[in-house]
Amino acid sequence: MPRRRIAQALIMSAGLFLVAPQAVHAAQPRQSHAAATARPAVAKKPPFTAPEHVLRFIDRYHTNPEPDRLPEVVHAMSALGLFRDMDAAGIHVGFIAGVLGANPEMAEILIARMFPIPPEDQVAIVRAIAYSGLLDWKALLAKFSERMPARTVLIDRYLTGKLPVLQVAPLEKGPVVLDTNWGYYFATRSPEPVDRIIAVLAWSSEENDIEKLTIAGMAKWTLTNNATRDLDLLRHLKEQSSIRGKVVSTNLRDLIEAVEVSDTARIRKAAVTSIEELRVKGPQRNRDLAWWAQAGTTLIAAGCIAAGALGQVELALPCVIGGPLSSAAAKYLIPTK
């Protein structure tokens, strides 16, 4: 048998089929250069070009966490002016802090990618790092202080304990702390910020301090609205209603009932009524208009997230986050004098 045929027989018996490159090329259908070099398309993430896009991302974050997009959304917040009034940016700062705290292995990289950012907006970065709850938050804040020379005093106050971190920040100091706790919750679904909000329901029977009474009303209203669309939160509120003190437990059972019978408007009306009664009958201190406007903004901010239908928020509230509309937004909750 010729050598060529012997080689072919050995190859066939081993189950191997060798085909000349020319034959393979001839057997395959011709493809265009574009088709041959094409790669599977990767869905491009929509940009954050409006405040409602940012809110939608925050609202839906727990269903599909994307911590790697945090620098992108921070730059969008800055570009959209959402840090212009830091007293109205609590939800945004709390959300940033929560994402950092939930991703300690990525935190330093995420913070680095937030720069450059205008000096006036760096306050949000400083607060987010301090509020993150990371074990090494002080080291991170000190490390990035070189990129924020305009914020040296603020950074020093956090590092030396002259300013409180979120976990111990007193909620009676203003609605921004309430907002910040909600922002942290939206990023993490951690019960700790919710438990801090629940605690202030003890002020629902306040008869002298209108600030505390207002914060308690805001806490109850936001807990109610968020629980209408967050079953895990509702279950947590039910658990807490059996272990808290009398005043807090009574308020929790009341708002749980409102959620279950879809009567959240009743909670808002009750809050307005109690605030109005104290305003009329109580002392005249703590009544400045700026604080009331800020309180209204906080409620609108939390309401936007709670409703989940941007532009069609429950109770017919517009979706307002800071800016010149803050005082107009306040009228939806705050009683007129």
C-alpha positions in Angstrom: 0.0 0.0 0.0 1.4 3.4 -0.9 2.7 5.4 2.0 0.1 8.1 1.5 -2.8 5.7 1.9 -1.2 4.1 5.0 -1.0 7.5 6.6 -4.7 8.2 5.8 -5.7 4.9 7.2 -3.9 5.5 10.5 -5.5 8.9 10.8 -9.0 7.6 10.2 -8.6 4.7 12.7 -7.7 7.2 15.4 -10.9 9.1 14.8 -9.1 12.2 13.7 -10.0 14.2 10.7 -7.5 16.6 9.3 -8.8 19.0 6.8 -6.6 21.4 4.8 -7.1 25.1 5.7 -8.1 25.8 2.1 -10.9 23.2 2.4 -12.3 24.7 5.6 -12.3 28.2 4.0 -14.0 26.9 0.9 -16.7 25.0 2.9 -17.8 27.9 5.1 -20.1 30.6 3.7 -18.5 34.0 3.1 -19.0 36.7 5.8 -18.6 40.3 5.4 -15.8 41.9 7.3 -18.3 43.8 9.6 -20.1 40.5 10.5 -16.8 38.7 11.2 -15.6 41.4 13.6 -18.9 42.1 15.2 -19.2 41.6 19.0 -22.3 41.0 21.1 -23.9 44.3 21.9 -23.8 45.5 25.5 -26.8 47.4 26.7 -25.8 51.0 27.4 -27.0 52.4 30.7 -29.3 55.4 30.4 -27.6 58.7 31.5 -28.7 60.7 34.5 -29.9 63.9 32.8 -32.6 65.0 35.1 -33.3 64.9 38.9 -36.0 62.3 38.4 -33.5 59.9 36.8 -31.3 60.1 39.9 -34.3 59.5 42.1 -35.4 56.5 40.0 -31.9 55.0 40.3 -32.0 55.5 44.1 -35.6 54.1 44.3 -34.8 50.9 42.3 -31.2 50.4 43.5 -32.1 47.6 45.9 -33.5 45.5 43.1 -30.3 45.6 41.1 -27.4 47.1 43.1 -24.8 48.7 40.8 -22.2 50.3 43.1 -19.8 50.8 40.2 -22.2 53.4 38.9 -22.0 55.5 42.1 -19.3 57.9 40.8 -21.4 58.5 37.7 -24.5 59.3 39.7 -22.5 61.6 42.0 -21.3 63.6 39.0 -24.8 63.8 37.8 -26.0 65.0 41.2 -23.4 67.7 41.0 -24.1 68.7 37.5 -27.9 68.9 38.2 -27.3 71.2 41.2 -28.6 68.6 43.7 -25.9 69.6 46.2 -26.6 73.3 45.9 -28.6 73.3 49.1 -27.1 70.7 51.4 -30.0 71.0 53.8 -32.2 69.5 51.0 -29.7 66.9 49.8 -30.0 64.5 52.7 -31.4 61.6 50.6 -28.5 61.9 48.1 -25.8 62.2 50.7 -27.3 59.3 52.7 -27.5 57.1 49.5 -23.8 57.8 48.7 -22.8 57.0 52.3 -24.9 53.8 52.2 -23.4 52.5 48.9 -19.9 53.2 50.3 -20.7 51.5 53.6 -22.1 48.4 51.9 -19.1 48.0 49.6 -16.0 48.5 51.8 -13.7 46.7 49.3 -14.6 49.2 46.6 -15.0 52.3 48.7 -11.6 53.9 48.0 -11.9 53.3 44.3 -15.4 54.7 44.1 -14.4 57.8 46.1 -11.4 58.4 43.8 -13.6 58.3 40.8 -15.9 61.0 42.2 -13.2 63.5 41.5 -12.9 66.1 40.1 -16.0 67.7 41.6 -16.5 71.4 42.4 -15.3 72.6 45.8 -18.8 73.6 46.9 -20.1 70.1 46.1 -17.3 68.4 48.0 -19.3 68.9 51.2 -21.4 65.9 50.0 -18.4 63.7 49.6 -17.0 64.7 53.1 -20.4 63.9 54.7 -20.9 60.7 52.8 -17.5 59.3 53.9 -18.1 60.3 57.5 -21.6 58.8 57.4 -20.6 55.6 55.6 -20.1 53.6 58.8 -16.9 52.2 57.3 -14.3 51.0 59.9 -11.6 53.1 58.2 -13.7 56.1 57.3 -11.4 58.5 59.1 -8.4 57.2 57.2 -10.2 57.5 53.9 -11.4 61.1 54.8 -7.8 62.0 55.7 -6.4 60.5 52.5 -8.8 62.4 50.3 -8.5 65.6 52.1 -5.6 66.5 49.8 -8.1 66.7 46.9 -10.4 68.9 48.9 -8.4 71.8 50.3 -11.4 74.0 50.5 -13.1 71.6 52.9 -10.2 71.3 55.4 -12.2 72.8 58.3 -15.2 70.6 57.7 -13.0 67.5 57.4 -11.2 68.4 60.7 -14.4 68.7 62.5 -15.5 65.2 61.6 -12.1 63.7 62.3 -12.0 65.3 65.8 -15.6 64.5 66.6 -16.8 68.0 66.7 -19.5 67.0 64.1 -21.5 63.8 64.7 -21.6 60.9 62.2 -24.9 59.7 61.0 -25.3 56.9 63.5 -25.4 59.4 66.4 -26.7 62.5 64.6 -29.7 63.9 66.6 -32.8 63.9 64.4 -34.3 66.8 66.3 -31.7 69.1 64.7 -33.7 69.2 61.5 -35.3 67.2 58.7 -32.0 66.7 56.8 -31.0 64.0 59.2 -34.2 62.2 58.6 -33.7 62.4 54.9 -30.1 61.2 55.2 -31.2 58.1 57.2 -33.7 57.3 54.5 -31.0 57.7 51.8 -28.8 55.2 53.7 -31.7 52.8 53.9 -32.4 53.0 50.2 -28.8 52.0 49.4 -28.5 49.2 51.9 -32.0 48.0 53.1 -30.3 48.0 56.5 -32.7 48.2 59.5 -30.4 50.5 61.6 -31.4 53.8 59.9 -35.1 52.8 60.0 -34.8 52.0 63.7 -33.4 55.5 64.3 -36.4 56.9 62.5 -38.8 54.7 64.4 -37.3 56.0 67.7 -38.5 59.6 67.1 -42.1 58.4 67.0 -41.8 58.9 70.8 -42.1 62.6 70.1 -45.6 62.2 68.7 -47.1 63.2 72.0 -44.8 66.2 72.4 -46.6 69.2 73.8 -43.9 71.8 74.0 -41.3 71.4 71.3 -42.8 72.0 67.8 -39.6 70.8 66.1 -39.7 67.4 67.7 -43.4 67.1 67.0 -42.9 68.0 63.4 -40.0 65.5 63.0 -42.2 62.8 64.6 -45.0 63.6 62.1 -42.6 63.5 59.2 -41.1 60.2 60.4 -44.5 58.6 60.7 -45.6 59.8 57.3 -42.5 58.6 55.5 -42.5 55.3 57.3 -46.1 54.8 56.2 -45.5 55.7 52.6 -42.4 53.6 52.2 -44.0 50.6 53.9 -46.8 50.7 51.4 -44.4 49.4 48.7 -41.7 47.7 50.8 -43.0 44.4 52.4 -39.7 43.9 54.2 -40.0 47.3 55.8 -43.6 46.6 56.7 -42.6 43.3 58.4 -39.9 45.1 60.3 -42.3 47.7 61.5 -44.7 44.9 62.7 -41.8 43.3 64.6 -40.8 46.6 66.2 -44.4 47.4 67.2 -44.3 44.5 69.7 -41.1 45.4 71.4 -41.1 49.3 71.6 -42.4 51.5 74.3 -46.1 52.4 74.5 -46.1 55.6 72.5 -43.9 54.3 69.7 -45.8 51.0 69.5 -49.1 52.8 69.3 -47.9 54.9 66.5 -46.4 51.9 64.6 -49.7 50.0 64.9 -51.6 53.0 63.7 -49.4 53.5 60.6 -49.4 49.7 59.9 -53.2 49.8 59.8 -53.1 52.8 57.5 -50.8 50.8 55.1 -52.9 47.7 55.2 -56.2 49.6 54.5 -54.5 52.0 52.0 -55.3 55.1 54.1 -52.0 56.9 54.2 -53.6 60.3 53.8 -55.0 59.9 57.3 -51.4 59.9 58.7 -50.6 63.1 57.0 -53.8 64.8 58.1 -53.2 63.8 61.7 -49.6 65.1 61.6 -50.8 68.5 60.2 -53.6 68.7 62.8 -51.2 68.0 65.8 -48.6 70.5 64.5 -51.3 73.2 64.0 -52.7 72.7 67.5 -49.2 73.1 69.0 -48.5 76.1 66.8 -51.6 77.8 68.0 -51.6 76.8 71.6 -47.9 76.3 72.3 -44.9 78.7 72.7 -43.9 80.9 69.8 -40.3 79.7 69.7 -38.9 77.7 66.8 -41.2 79.1 64.2 -38.9 80.6 61.6 -40.1 80.2 58.0 -36.9 78.8 56.7 -37.1 75.8 59.0 -40.7 75.1 57.9 -39.8 75.4 54.2 -36.9 72.9 54.9 -39.3 70.5 56.6 -41.6 70.7 53.6 -38.8 69.9 51.2 -37.8 66.9 53.3 -41.3 65.5 53.1 -41.5 66.0 49.4 -38.0 64.4 49.0 -38.9 61.3 50.9 -42.4 61.2 49.3 -40.8 61.1 45.8 -38.9 57.9 46.8 -41.9 56.4 48.6 -44.3 56.8 45.8 -42.1 55.3 43.1 -44.0 57.0 40.4 -42.0 60.2 39.7 -44.2 63.1 38.9 -47.3 61.3 40.2 -46.4 61.1 43.9 -49.1 60.0 46.4 -51.2 62.8 47.9 -50.7 64.7 44.7 -47.3 66.0 45.9 -45.0 67.3 43.3 -41.5 65.8 43.1 -39.3 68.6 44.5 -35.7 68.3 45.7 -34.4 71.6 46.9 -34.0 74.6 44.8 -36.3 77.7 44.6 -39.5 75.5 44.8 -38.8 74.4 48.4 -40.9 77.1 50.0 -43.8 76.3 47.6 -43.5 72.6 48.4 -43.8 73.3 52.1 -47.4 74.4 51.8 -48.5 70.8 51.1 -47.7 69.7 54.7 -47.0 72.8 56.7 -50.1 74.7 58.0 -50.4 78.4 57.2 -50.1 80.9 60.0 
